[in-house]
C-alpha cells in the first residue's frame, strides 16, 4: 500500500509529500475499523467512522514534533502519545 501511495505522490509531481508514518498509520487505522465491522460499502463505512477522515486524527496518537521529524517521514515510527486501538487490546 505504501508503495502505491508513494508512487501516486511521484506521479503528482510531489514526491516530497509522501510521509511513511502517516501513510502506514492511516492504512492500519482503516484496516482495524474494517476488520471490526462487516463492510457494507464505502458510504456506510464513512458514516460509521468519520474520525478516519479527520486530518487531525493522528494527533491523538503522535506529538506533532514526532510526525514532523525526518525519521517519521522516511520510515515507521510508533505512536508516542497513546497506542493504537489494537495495541491497547493486547
C-alpha positions as CSV (number, residue, x, y, z in Angstrom):
1,X,0.0,0.0,0.0
2,X,2.8,2.4,0.9
3,X,4.5,1.8,-2.5
4,X,1.2,2.8,-4.2
5,X,0.8,6.0,-2.1
6,X,4.5,6.9,-2.8
7,X,4.1,6.2,-6.5
8,X,1.0,8.4,-6.6
9,X,2.9,11.3,-4.9
10,X,5.7,10.9,-7.5
11,X,3.1,10.8,-10.4
12,X,1.5,14.0,-9.0
13,X,4.9,15.7,-9.1
14,X,5.2,15.9,-5.3
15,X,7.3,13.0,-4.1
16,X,8.3,15.1,-1.1
17,X,4.8,15.0,0.2
18,X,5.0,11.2,0.9
19,X,5.2,10.5,4.6
20,X,5.9,6.9,5.6
21,X,4.5,7.0,9.2
22,X,1.3,9.0,8.2
23,X,0.6,6.6,5.3
24,X,1.1,3.4,7.3
25,X,-0.7,4.7,10.4
26,X,-3.8,5.7,8.4
27,X,-3.9,2.5,6.4
28,X,-3.6,0.5,9.7
29,X,-6.4,2.5,11.3
30,X,-8.6,2.0,8.3
31,X,-7.8,-1.7,8.3
32,X,-8.6,-2.0,12.0
33,X,-12.0,-0.5,11.6
34,X,-12.8,-2.5,8.5
35,X,-12.0,-5.7,10.5
36,X,-14.1,-4.6,13.4
37,X,-17.3,-4.2,11.3
38,X,-18.7,-6.0,8.3
39,X,-18.1,-3.9,5.2
40,X,-21.4,-2.7,3.7
41,X,-20.0,-0.2,1.3
42,X,-17.9,2.9,1.4
43,X,-20.7,5.2,2.4
44,X,-21.7,3.1,5.3
45,X,-18.1,2.8,6.4
46,X,-17.7,6.6,6.2
47,X,-20.9,7.2,8.2
48,X,-19.7,4.8,11.0
49,X,-16.1,6.1,11.1
50,X,-16.0,9.8,10.4
51,X,-12.9,10.3,12.6
52,X,-10.8,8.4,10.0
53,X,-11.3,11.3,7.6
54,X,-10.2,13.9,10.1
55,X,-6.8,15.4,9.2
56,X,-6.0,15.7,12.9
57,X,-6.7,12.0,13.7
58,X,-3.1,11.1,14.1
59,X,-2.6,13.9,16.6
60,X,-4.4,11.6,19.1
61,X,-1.5,9.2,18.8
62,X,1.5,11.3,18.0
63,X,3.1,14.5,19.1
64,X,3.3,17.0,16.2
65,X,7.1,17.1,16.6
66,X,7.3,13.4,16.2
67,X,5.4,13.4,12.9
68,X,7.4,16.4,11.7
69,X,10.7,14.5,12.2
70,X,12.7,13.2,9.2
71,X,12.7,9.8,10.9
72,X,8.9,9.6,10.8
73,X,8.8,10.9,7.2
74,X,11.3,8.4,6.0
75,X,10.1,5.3,7.9
76,X,7.7,3.9,10.5
77,X,7.6,5.5,14.0
78,X,5.4,4.0,16.8
79,X,2.8,6.3,18.4
80,X,4.3,8.3,21.3
81,X,1.1,9.7,22.9
82,X,-1.2,6.8,23.1
83,X,-1.2,3.3,21.5
84,X,-3.4,2.5,18.5
85,X,-6.6,0.7,19.5
86,X,-5.3,-2.8,18.6
87,X,-2.2,-2.2,20.7
88,X,-4.4,-1.4,23.7
89,X,-6.2,-4.7,23.3
90,X,-3.1,-6.8,23.9
